[in-house]
Amino acid sequence: MDNPGDRERAALIAAMKSMGGAMAGIGWHRRFNELTDQQAAALAEAAVDGFQRSMWESAPEVPF
């Protein structure tokens, strides 16, 4: 992401918090290279969902 603005930075923070929730379910003792395909997909989905939710909440008139 080149030159993220304030909304994008806030969305990245939301994405990381969402990923943290997923990692809590997986277990923080696990290294990323030890994740199963399903766990890695859940982590990626949490990141994307958190980012998109934050972007939508900051500008609901724009489809994300």
N, CA, C, O and CB atoms as a CASP TS submission, in Angstrom:
PFRMAT TS
TARGET T0000
AUTHOR 0000-0000-0000
METHOD Language model
MODEL 1
PARENT N/A
ATOM      1  N   MET     1       0.855  -1.160   0.000  1.00  0.00           N
ATOM      2  CA  MET     1       0.000   0.000   0.000  1.00  0.00           C
ATOM      3  C   MET     1       0.904   1.226   0.000  1.00  0.00           C
ATOM      4  O   MET     1       1.690   1.429   0.925  1.00  0.00           O
ATOM      5  CB  MET     1      -0.975  -0.004   1.222  1.00  0.00           C
ATOM      6  N   ASP     2       0.787   2.031  -1.032  1.00  0.00           N
ATOM      7  CA  ASP     2       1.573   3.257  -1.122  1.00  0.00           C
ATOM      8  C   ASP     2       0.857   4.400  -0.427  1.00  0.00           C
ATOM      9  O   ASP     2      -0.332   4.627  -0.650  1.00  0.00           O
ATOM     10  CB  ASP     2       1.849   3.615  -2.583  1.00  0.00           C
ATOM     11  N   ASN     3       1.575   5.109   0.404  1.00  0.00           N
ATOM     12  CA  ASN     3       1.053   6.293   1.090  1.00  0.00           C
ATOM     13  C   ASN     3      -0.341   6.098   1.671  1.00  0.00           C
ATOM     14  O   ASN     3      -1.284   6.768   1.249  1.00  0.00           O
ATOM     15  CB  ASN     3       1.031   7.450   0.144  1.00  0.00           C
ATOM     16  N   PRO     4      -0.483   5.204   2.622  1.00  0.00           N
ATOM     17  CA  PRO     4      -1.820   5.029   3.205  1.00  0.00           C
ATOM     18  C   PRO     4      -2.248   6.294   3.934  1.00  0.00           C
ATOM     19  O   PRO     4      -1.453   6.930   4.626  1.00  0.00           O
ATOM     20  CB  PRO     4      -1.844   3.823   4.171  1.00  0.00           C
ATOM     21  N   GLY     5      -3.512   6.644   3.769  1.00  0.00           N
ATOM     22  CA  GLY     5      -4.066   7.794   4.466  1.00  0.00           C
ATOM     23  C   GLY     5      -4.522   7.401   5.860  1.00  0.00           C
ATOM     24  O   GLY     5      -4.312   6.273   6.305  1.00  0.00           O
ATOM     25  N   ASP     6      -5.140   8.334   6.532  1.00  0.00           N
ATOM     26  CA  ASP     6      -5.598   8.083   7.899  1.00  0.00           C
ATOM     27  C   ASP     6      -6.617   6.944   7.953  1.00  0.00           C
ATOM     28  O   ASP     6      -6.576   6.108   8.856  1.00  0.00           O
ATOM     29  CB  ASP     6      -6.206   9.353   8.492  1.00  0.00           C
ATOM     30  N   ARG     7      -7.528   6.919   6.984  1.00  0.00           N
ATOM     31  CA  ARG     7      -8.547   5.853   6.965  1.00  0.00           C
ATOM     32  C   ARG     7      -7.893   4.492   6.765  1.00  0.00           C
ATOM     33  O   ARG     7      -8.255   3.525   7.434  1.00  0.00           O
ATOM     34  CB  ARG     7      -9.588   6.110   5.849  1.00  0.00           C
ATOM     35  N   GLU     8      -6.936   4.411   5.851  1.00  0.00           N
ATOM     36  CA  GLU     8      -6.257   3.139   5.603  1.00  0.00           C
ATOM     37  C   GLU     8      -5.437   2.698   6.810  1.00  0.00           C
ATOM     38  O   GLU     8      -5.412   1.513   7.142  1.00  0.00           O
ATOM     39  CB  GLU     8      -5.355   3.251   4.375  1.00  0.00           C
ATOM     40  N   ARG     9      -4.769   3.639   7.466  1.00  0.00           N
ATOM     41  CA  ARG     9      -4.005   3.291   8.668  1.00  0.00           C
ATOM     42  C   ARG     9      -4.930   2.760   9.759  1.00  0.00           C
ATOM     43  O   ARG     9      -4.623   1.768  10.421  1.00  0.00           O
ATOM     44  CB  ARG     9      -3.221   4.516   9.184  1.00  0.00           C
ATOM     45  N   ALA    10      -6.059   3.427   9.936  1.00  0.00           N
ATOM     46  CA  ALA    10      -7.032   2.958  10.931  1.00  0.00           C
ATOM     47  C   ALA    10      -7.556   1.575  10.544  1.00  0.00           C
ATOM     48  O   ALA    10      -7.763   0.722  11.408  1.00  0.00           O
ATOM     49  CB  ALA    10      -8.209   3.962  11.065  1.00  0.00           C
ATOM     50  N   ALA    11      -7.770   1.355   9.248  1.00  0.00           N
ATOM     51  CA  ALA    11      -8.259   0.052   8.786  1.00  0.00           C
ATOM     52  C   ALA    11      -7.206  -1.033   8.997  1.00  0.00           C
ATOM     53  O   ALA    11      -7.552  -2.172   9.312  1.00  0.00           O
ATOM     54  CB  ALA    11      -8.653   0.123   7.300  1.00  0.00           C
ATOM     55  N   LEU    12      -5.936  -0.699   8.829  1.00  0.00           N
ATOM     56  CA  LEU    12      -4.868  -1.670   9.082  1.00  0.00           C
ATOM     57  C   LEU    12      -4.829  -2.065  10.557  1.00  0.00           C
ATOM     58  O   LEU    12      -4.621  -3.232  10.890  1.00  0.00           O
ATOM     59  CB  LEU    12      -3.506  -1.094   8.653  1.00  0.00           C
ATOM     60  N   ILE    13      -5.030  -1.092  11.430  1.00  0.00           N
ATOM     61  CA  ILE    13      -5.072  -1.392  12.866  1.00  0.00           C
ATOM     62  C   ILE    13      -6.258  -2.300  13.166  1.00  0.00           C
ATOM     63  O   ILE    13      -6.134  -3.253  13.935  1.00  0.00           O
ATOM     64  CB  ILE    13      -5.161  -0.087  13.705  1.00  0.00           C
ATOM     65  N   ALA    14      -7.411  -2.004  12.560  1.00  0.00           N
ATOM     66  CA  ALA    14      -8.589  -2.861  12.743  1.00  0.00           C
ATOM     67  C   ALA    14      -8.315  -4.265  12.222  1.00  0.00           C
ATOM     68  O   ALA    14      -8.740  -5.248  12.828  1.00  0.00           O
ATOM     69  CB  ALA    14      -9.817  -2.260  12.029  1.00  0.00           C
ATOM     70  N   ALA    15      -7.608  -4.361  11.104  1.00  0.00           N
ATOM     71  CA  ALA    15      -7.264  -5.671  10.544  1.00  0.00           C
ATOM     72  C   ALA    15      -6.376  -6.456  11.507  1.00  0.00           C
ATOM     73  O   ALA    15      -6.576  -7.654  11.707  1.00  0.00           O
ATOM     74  CB  ALA    15      -6.558  -5.508   9.185  1.00  0.00           C
ATOM     75  N   MET    16      -5.392  -5.777  12.103  1.00  0.00           N
ATOM     76  CA  MET    16      -4.511  -6.458  13.042  1.00  0.00           C
ATOM     77  C   MET    16      -5.259  -6.918  14.287  1.00  0.00           C
ATOM     78  O   MET    16      -4.981  -7.994  14.816  1.00  0.00           O
ATOM     79  CB  MET    16      -3.363  -5.548  13.437  1.00  0.00           C
ATOM     80  N   LYS    17      -6.208  -6.110  14.756  1.00  0.00           N
ATOM     81  CA  LYS    17      -7.010  -6.516  15.911  1.00  0.00           C
ATOM     82  C   LYS    17      -7.870  -7.730  15.560  1.00  0.00           C
ATOM     83  O   LYS    17      -8.022  -8.647  16.367  1.00  0.00           O
ATOM     84  CB  LYS    17      -7.903  -5.346  16.393  1.00  0.00           C
ATOM     85  N   SER    18      -8.420  -7.727  14.365  1.00  0.00           N
ATOM     86  CA  SER    18      -9.211  -8.863  13.921  1.00  0.00           C
ATOM     87  C   SER    18      -8.342 -10.118  13.816  1.00  0.00           C
ATOM     88  O   SER    18      -8.773 -11.210  14.187  1.00  0.00           O
ATOM     89  CB  SER    18      -9.874  -8.557  12.573  1.00  0.00           C
ATOM     90  N   MET    19      -7.133  -9.956  13.315  1.00  0.00           N
ATOM     91  CA  MET    19      -6.189 -11.079  13.245  1.00  0.00           C
ATOM     92  C   MET    19      -5.837 -11.568  14.640  1.00  0.00           C
ATOM     93  O   MET    19      -5.674 -12.769  14.855  1.00  0.00           O
ATOM     94  CB  MET    19      -4.912 -10.670  12.491  1.00  0.00           C
ATOM     95  N   GLY    20      -5.719 -10.652  15.580  1.00  0.00           N
ATOM     96  CA  GLY    20      -5.422 -11.032  16.958  1.00  0.00           C
ATOM     97  C   GLY    20      -6.506 -11.922  17.532  1.00  0.00           C
ATOM     98  O   GLY    20      -6.218 -12.878  18.252  1.00  0.00           O
ATOM     99  N   GLY    21      -7.755 -11.609  17.214  1.00  0.00           N
ATOM    100  CA  GLY    21      -8.856 -12.450  17.663  1.00  0.00           C
ATOM    101  C   GLY    21      -8.759 -13.846  17.076  1.00  0.00           C
ATOM    102  O   GLY    21      -9.008 -14.837  17.762  1.00  0.00           O
ATOM    103  N   ALA    22      -8.394 -13.919  15.794  1.00  0.00           N
ATOM    104  CA  ALA    22      -8.229 -15.231  15.154  1.00  0.00           C
ATOM    105  C   ALA    22      -7.059 -15.986  15.777  1.00  0.00           C
ATOM    106  O   ALA    22      -7.152 -17.192  16.005  1.00  0.00           O
ATOM    107  CB  ALA    22      -8.011 -15.073  13.633  1.00  0.00           C
ATOM    108  N   MET    23      -5.971 -15.294  16.051  1.00  0.00           N
ATOM    109  CA  MET    23      -4.807 -15.945  16.653  1.00  0.00           C
ATOM    110  C   MET    23      -5.107 -16.434  18.067  1.00  0.00           C
ATOM    111  O   MET    23      -4.560 -17.445  18.505  1.00  0.00           O
ATOM    112  CB  MET    23      -3.617 -14.987  16.675  1.00  0.00           C
ATOM    113  N   ALA    24      -5.968 -15.724  18.775  1.00  0.00           N
ATOM    114  CA  ALA    24      -6.344 -16.176  20.113  1.00  0.00           C
ATOM    115  C   ALA    24      -7.020 -17.536  20.032  1.00  0.00           C
ATOM    116  O   ALA    24      -6.828 -18.388  20.900  1.00  0.00           O
ATOM    117  CB  ALA    24      -7.273 -15.152  20.796  1.00  0.00           C
ATOM    118  N   GLY    25      -7.814 -17.733  18.984  1.00  0.00           N
ATOM    119  CA  GLY    25      -8.464 -19.021  18.799  1.00  0.00           C
ATOM    120  C   GLY    25      -7.510 -20.106  18.347  1.00  0.00           C
ATOM    121  O   GLY    25      -7.682 -21.275  18.691  1.00  0.00           O
ATOM    122  N   ILE    26      -6.500 -19.719  17.572  1.00  0.00           N
ATOM    123  CA  ILE    26      -5.521 -20.685  17.054  1.00  0.00           C
ATOM    124  C   ILE    26      -4.505 -21.032  18.141  1.00  0.00           C
ATOM    125  O   ILE    26      -4.135 -22.193  18.318  1.00  0.00           O
ATOM    126  CB  ILE    26      -4.798 -20.120  15.798  1.00  0.00           C
ATOM    127  N   GLY    27      -4.070 -20.023  18.850  1.00  0.00           N
ATOM    128  CA  GLY    27      -3.044 -20.190  19.887  1.00  0.00           C
ATOM    129  C   GLY    27      -1.806 -19.389  19.530  1.00  0.00           C
ATOM    130  O   GLY    27      -1.217 -19.563  18.463  1.00  0.00           O
ATOM    131  N   TRP    28      -1.425 -18.512  20.437  1.00  0.00           N
ATOM    132  CA  TRP    28      -0.300 -17.621  20.177  1.00  0.00           C
ATOM    133  C   TRP    28       1.042 -18.360  20.156  1.00  0.00           C
ATOM    134  O   TRP    28       2.041 -17.814  19.689  1.00  0.00           O
ATOM    135  CB  TRP    28      -0.263 -16.525  21.223  1.00  0.00           C
ATOM    136  N   HIS    29       1.067 -19.573  20.650  1.00  0.00           N
ATOM    137  CA  HIS    29       2.313 -20.341  20.670  1.00  0.00           C
ATOM    138  C   HIS    29       2.673 -20.868  19.279  1.00  0.00           C
ATOM    139  O   HIS    29       3.797 -21.325  19.070  1.00  0.00           O
ATOM    140  CB  HIS    29       2.198 -21.506  21.655  1.00  0.00           C
ATOM    141  N   ARG    30       1.754 -20.813  18.343  1.00  0.00           N
ATOM    142  CA  ARG    30       1.979 -21.348  16.999  1.00  0.00           C
ATOM    143  C   ARG    30       2.730 -20.344  16.143  1.00  0.00           C
ATOM    144  O   ARG    30       2.405 -19.156  16.146  1.00  0.00           O
ATOM    145  CB  ARG    30       0.648 -21.720  16.333  1.00  0.00           C
ATOM    146  N   ARG    31       3.716 -20.804  15.421  1.00  0.00           N
ATOM    147  CA  ARG    31       4.411 -19.964  14.447  1.00  0.00           C
ATOM    148  C   ARG    31       3.601 -19.978  13.164  1.00  0.00           C
ATOM    149  O   ARG    31       2.867 -20.929  12.896  1.00  0.00           O
ATOM    150  CB  ARG    31       5.879 -20.459  14.196  1.00  0.00           C
ATOM    151  N   PHE    32       3.735 -18.934  12.382  1.00  0.00           N
ATOM    152  CA  PHE    32       2.954 -18.851  11.145  1.00  0.00           C
ATOM    153  C   PHE    32       3.227 -20.035  10.224  1.00  0.00           C
ATOM    154  O   PHE    32       2.315 -20.535   9.566  1.00  0.00           O
ATOM    155  CB  PHE    32       3.261 -17.548  10.416  1.00  0.00           C
ATOM    156  N   ASN    33       4.462 -20.476  10.176  1.00  0.00           N
ATOM    157  CA  ASN    33       4.766 -21.595   9.273  1.00  0.00           C
ATOM    158  C   ASN    33       4.240 -22.932   9.805  1.00  0.00           C
ATOM    159  O   ASN    33       4.330 -23.948   9.115  1.00  0.00           O
ATOM    160  CB  ASN    33       6.272 -21.691   9.052  1.00  0.00           C
ATOM    161  N   GLU    34       3.701 -22.940  11.010  1.00  0.00           N
ATOM    162  CA  GLU    34       3.107 -24.143  11.572  1.00  0.00           C
ATOM    163  C   GLU    34       1.585 -24.182  11.403  1.00  0.00           C
ATOM    164  O   GLU    34       0.954 -25.173  11.768  1.00  0.00           O
ATOM    165  CB  GLU    34       3.461 -24.248  13.037  1.00  0.00           C
ATOM    166  N   LEU    35       0.994 -23.125  10.860  1.00  0.00           N
ATOM    167  CA  LEU    35      -0.456 -23.075  10.712  1.00  0.00           C
ATOM    168  C   LEU    35      -0.910 -24.041   9.625  1.00  0.00           C
ATOM    169  O   LEU    35      -0.232 -24.238   8.617  1.00  0.00           O
ATOM    170  CB  LEU    35      -0.919 -21.646  10.386  1.00  0.00           C
ATOM    171  N   THR    36      -2.064 -24.631   9.857  1.00  0.00           N
ATOM    172  CA  THR    36      -2.658 -25.446   8.804  1.00  0.00           C
ATOM    173  C   THR    36      -3.202 -24.508   7.725  1.00  0.00           C
ATOM    174  O   THR    36      -3.303 -23.299   7.935  1.00  0.00           O
ATOM    175  CB  THR    36      -3.790 -26.375   9.373  1.00  0.00           C
ATOM    176  N   ASP    37      -3.547 -25.069   6.584  1.00  0.00           N
ATOM    177  CA  ASP    37      -4.135 -24.253   5.515  1.00  0.00           C
ATOM    178  C   ASP    37      -5.404 -23.557   6.005  1.00  0.00           C
ATOM    179  O   ASP    37      -5.638 -22.389   5.694  1.00  0.00           O
ATOM    180  CB  ASP    37      -4.449 -25.124   4.278  1.00  0.00           C
ATOM    181  N   GLN    38      -6.211 -24.271   6.761  1.00  0.00           N
ATOM    182  CA  GLN    38      -7.453 -23.694   7.282  1.00  0.00           C
ATOM    183  C   GLN    38      -7.182 -22.558   8.263  1.00  0.00           C
ATOM    184  O   GLN    38      -7.873 -21.540   8.241  1.00  0.00           O
ATOM    185  CB  GLN    38      -8.289 -24.772   7.960  1.00  0.00           C
ATOM    186  N   GLN    39      -6.191 -22.727   9.112  1.00  0.00           N
ATOM    187  CA  GLN    39      -5.854 -21.672  10.075  1.00  0.00           C
ATOM    188  C   GLN    39      -5.297 -20.447   9.366  1.00  0.00           C
ATOM    189  O   GLN    39      -5.638 -19.316   9.714  1.00  0.00           O
ATOM    190  CB  GLN    39      -4.840 -22.188  11.106  1.00  0.00           C
ATOM    191  N   ALA    40      -4.444 -20.665   8.374  1.00  0.00           N
ATOM    192  CA  ALA    40      -3.883 -19.544   7.613  1.00  0.00           C
ATOM    193  C   ALA    40      -4.991 -18.804   6.868  1.00  0.00           C
ATOM    194  O   ALA    40      -4.989 -17.574   6.811  1.00  0.00           O
ATOM    195  CB  ALA    40      -2.807 -20.041   6.618  1.00  0.00           C
ATOM    196  N   ALA    41      -5.935 -19.550   6.299  1.00  0.00           N
ATOM    197  CA  ALA    41      -7.054 -18.925   5.594  1.00  0.00           C
ATOM    198  C   ALA    41      -7.923 -18.131   6.565  1.00  0.00           C
ATOM    199  O   ALA    41      -8.378 -17.037   6.232  1.00  0.00           O
ATOM    200  CB  ALA    41      -7.901 -19.989   4.869  1.00  0.00           C
ATOM    201  N   ALA    42      -8.156 -18.666   7.756  1.00  0.00           N
ATOM    202  CA  ALA    42      -8.955 -17.961   8.763  1.00  0.00           C
ATOM    203  C   ALA    42      -8.267 -16.662   9.174  1.00  0.00           C
ATOM    204  O   ALA    42      -8.928 -15.642   9.371  1.00  0.00           O
ATOM    205  CB  ALA    42      -9.187 -18.858  10.001  1.00  0.00           C
ATOM    206  N   LEU    43      -6.963 -16.697   9.301  1.00  0.00           N
ATOM    207  CA  LEU    43      -6.207 -15.507   9.663  1.00  0.00           C
ATOM    208  C   LEU    43      -6.289 -14.459   8.552  1.00  0.00           C
ATOM    209  O   LEU    43      -6.489 -13.275   8.825  1.00  0.00           O
ATOM    210  CB  LEU    43      -4.742 -15.870   9.951  1.00  0.00           C
ATOM    211  N   ALA    44      -6.136 -14.894   7.305  1.00  0.00           N
ATOM    212  CA  ALA    44      -6.234 -13.972   6.165  1.00  0.00           C
ATOM    213  C   ALA    44      -7.635 -13.379   6.066  1.00  0.00           C
ATOM    214  O   ALA    44      -7.790 -12.183   5.822  1.00  0.00           O
ATOM    215  CB  ALA    44      -5.873 -14.694   4.854  1.00  0.00           C
ATOM    216  N   GLU    45      -8.650 -14.213   6.253  1.00  0.00           N
ATOM    217  CA  GLU    45     -10.034 -13.728   6.201  1.00  0.00           C
ATOM    218  C   GLU    45     -10.296 -12.712   7.310  1.00  0.00           C
ATOM    219  O   GLU    45     -10.974 -11.709   7.087  1.00  0.00           O
ATOM    220  CB  GLU    45     -11.022 -14.903   6.317  1.00  0.00           C
ATOM    221  N   ALA    46      -9.767 -12.965   8.487  1.00  0.00           N
ATOM    222  CA  ALA    46      -9.939 -12.026   9.596  1.00  0.00           C
ATOM    223  C   ALA    46      -9.304 -10.683   9.258  1.00  0.00           C
ATOM    224  O   ALA    46      -9.874  -9.634   9.561  1.00  0.00           O
ATOM    225  CB  ALA    46      -9.328 -12.595  10.891  1.00  0.00           C
ATOM    226  N   ALA    47      -8.140 -10.705   8.639  1.00  0.00           N
ATOM    227  CA  ALA    47      -7.461  -9.468   8.267  1.00  0.00           C
ATOM    228  C   ALA    47      -8.274  -8.692   7.234  1.00  0.00           C
ATOM    229  O   ALA    47      -8.499  -7.491   7.385  1.00  0.00           O
ATOM    230  CB  ALA    47      -6.060  -9.770   7.721  1.00  0.00           C
ATOM    231  N   VAL    48      -8.709  -9.378   6.196  1.00  0.00           N
ATOM    232  CA  VAL    48      -9.468  -8.710   5.133  1.00  0.00           C
ATOM    233  C   VAL    48     -10.798  -8.198   5.676  1.00  0.00           C
ATOM    234  O   VAL    48     -11.191  -7.067   5.393  1.00  0.00           O
ATOM    235  CB  VAL    48      -9.710  -9.672   3.944  1.00  0.00           C
ATOM    236  N   ASP    49     -11.488  -9.024   6.453  1.00  0.00           N
ATOM    237  CA  ASP    49     -12.775  -8.608   7.023  1.00  0.00           C
ATOM    238  C   ASP    49     -12.610  -7.387   7.922  1.00  0.00           C
ATOM    239  O   ASP    49     -13.401  -6.446   7.848  1.00  0.00           O
ATOM    240  CB  ASP    49     -13.407  -9.761   7.818  1.00  0.00           C
ATOM    241  N   GLY    50     -11.588  -7.401   8.767  1.00  0.00           N
ATOM    242  CA  GLY    50     -11.349  -6.268   9.658  1.00  0.00           C
ATOM    243  C   GLY    50     -11.046  -4.998   8.892  1.00  0.00           C
ATOM    244  O   GLY    50     -11.529  -3.922   9.244  1.00  0.00           O
ATOM    245  N   PHE    51     -10.244  -5.121   7.843  1.00  0.00           N
ATOM    246  CA  PHE    51      -9.895  -3.964   7.016  1.00  0.00           C
ATOM    247  C   PHE    51     -11.142  -3.427   6.317  1.00  0.00           C
ATOM    248  O   PHE    51     -11.428  -2.232   6.376  1.00  0.00           O
ATOM    249  CB  PHE    51      -8.810  -4.340   5.974  1.00  0.00           C
ATOM    250  N   GLN    52     -11.872  -4.308   5.663  1.00  0.00           N
ATOM    251  CA  GLN    52     -13.056  -3.872   4.911  1.00  0.00           C
ATOM    252  C   GLN    52     -14.118  -3.279   5.833  1.00  0.00           C
ATOM    253  O   GLN    52     -14.737  -2.269   5.497  1.00  0.00           O
ATOM    254  CB  GLN    52     -13.648  -5.047   4.126  1.00  0.00           C
ATOM    255  N   ARG    53     -14.331  -3.894   6.985  1.00  0.00           N
ATOM    256  CA  ARG    53     -15.322  -3.373   7.930  1.00  0.00           C
ATOM    257  C   ARG    53     -14.962  -1.961   8.359  1.00  0.00           C
ATOM    258  O   ARG    53     -15.821  -1.080   8.410  1.00  0.00           O
ATOM    259  CB  ARG    53     -15.430  -4.286   9.160  1.00  0.00           C
ATOM    260  N   SER    54     -13.689  -1.751   8.666  1.00  0.00           N
ATOM    261  CA  SER    54     -13.242  -0.429   9.092  1.00  0.00           C
ATOM    262  C   SER    54     -13.399   0.599   7.968  1.00  0.00           C
ATOM    263  O   SER    54     -13.832   1.726   8.206  1.00  0.00           O
ATOM    264  CB  SER    54     -11.783  -0.487   9.554  1.00  0.00           C
ATOM    265  N   MET    55     -13.047   0.207   6.756  1.00  0.00           N
ATOM    266  CA  MET    55     -13.187   1.130   5.623  1.00  0.00           C
ATOM    267  C   MET    55     -14.660   1.461   5.397  1.00  0.00           C
ATOM    268  O   MET    55     -15.006   2.615   5.147  1.00  0.00           O
ATOM    269  CB  MET    55     -12.567   0.521   4.337  1.00  0.00           C
ATOM    270  N   TRP    56     -15.526   0.455   5.484  1.00  0.00           N
ATOM    271  CA  TRP    56     -16.952   0.695   5.280  1.00  0.00           C
ATOM    272  C   TRP    56     -17.508   1.602   6.373  1.00  0.00           C
ATOM    273  O   TRP    56     -18.285   2.514   6.089  1.00  0.00           O
ATOM    274  CB  TRP    56     -17.723  -0.633   5.248  1.00  0.00           C
ATOM    275  N   GLU    57     -17.113   1.355   7.618  1.00  0.00           N
ATOM    276  CA  GLU    57     -17.616   2.168   8.722  1.00  0.00           C
ATOM    277  C   GLU    57     -17.170   3.630   8.606  1.00  0.00           C
ATOM    278  O   GLU    57     -17.875   4.536   9.051  1.00  0.00           O
ATOM    279  CB  GLU    57     -17.147   1.587  10.052  1.00  0.00           C
ATOM    280  N   SER    58     -16.004   3.851   8.008  1.00  0.00           N
ATOM    281  CA  SER    58     -15.512   5.218   7.870  1.00  0.00           C
ATOM    282  C   SER    58     -16.108   5.930   6.669  1.00  0.00           C
ATOM    283  O   SER    58     -16.047   7.157   6.589  1.00  0.00           O
ATOM    284  CB  SER    58     -14.011   5.217   7.761  1.00  0.00           C
ATOM    285  N   ALA    59     -16.687   5.182   5.728  1.00  0.00           N
ATOM    286  CA  ALA    59     -17.302   5.792   4.544  1.00  0.00           C
ATOM    287  C   ALA    59     -18.359   4.833   3.987  1.00  0.00           C
ATOM    288  O   ALA    59     -18.138   4.201   2.954  1.00  0.00           O
ATOM    289  CB  ALA    59     -16.218   6.127   3.454  1.00  0.00           C
ATOM    290  N   PRO    60     -19.506   4.722   4.666  1.00  0.00           N
ATOM    291  CA  PRO    60     -20.500   3.735   4.247  1.00  0.00           C
ATOM    292  C   PRO    60     -21.079   3.969   2.851  1.00  0.00           C
ATOM    293  O   PRO    60     -21.682   3.069   2.267  1.00  0.00           O
ATOM    294  CB  PRO    60     -21.611   3.715   5.233  1.00  0.00           C
ATOM    295  N   GLU    61     -20.898   5.162   2.324  1.00  0.00           N
ATOM    296  CA  GLU    61     -21.428   5.437   0.987  1.00  0.00           C
ATOM    297  C   GLU    61     -20.548   4.887  -0.135  1.00  0.00           C
ATOM    298  O   GLU    61     -20.960   4.868  -1.295  1.00  0.00           O
ATOM    299  CB  GLU    61     -21.597   6.923   0.805  1.00  0.00           C
ATOM    300  N   VAL    62     -19.338   4.440   0.209  1.00  0.00           N
ATOM    301  CA  VAL    62     -18.414   3.911  -0.781  1.00  0.00           C
ATOM    302  C   VAL    62     -18.381   2.381  -0.659  1.00  0.00           C
ATOM    303  O   VAL    62     -18.115   1.866   0.427  1.00  0.00           O
ATOM    304  CB  VAL    62     -16.988   4.522  -0.596  1.00  0.00           C
ATOM    305  N   PRO    63     -18.644   1.650  -1.740  1.00  0.00           N
ATOM    306  CA  PRO    63     -18.614   0.184  -1.643  1.00  0.00           C
ATOM    307  C   PRO    63     -17.188  -0.364  -1.562  1.00  0.00           C
ATOM    308  O   PRO    63     -16.353  -0.077  -2.420  1.00  0.00           O
ATOM    309  CB  PRO    63     -19.330  -0.432  -2.841  1.00  0.00           C
ATOM    310  N   PHE    64     -16.924  -1.144  -0.535  1.00  0.00           N
ATOM    311  CA  PHE    64     -15.604  -1.763  -0.386  1.00  0.00           C
ATOM    312  C   PHE    64     -15.752  -3.253  -0.438  1.00  0.00           C
ATOM    313  O   PHE    64     -14.761  -3.975  -0.332  1.00  0.00           O
ATOM    314  CB  PHE    64     -14.924  -1.337   0.927  1.00  0.00           C
TER
END
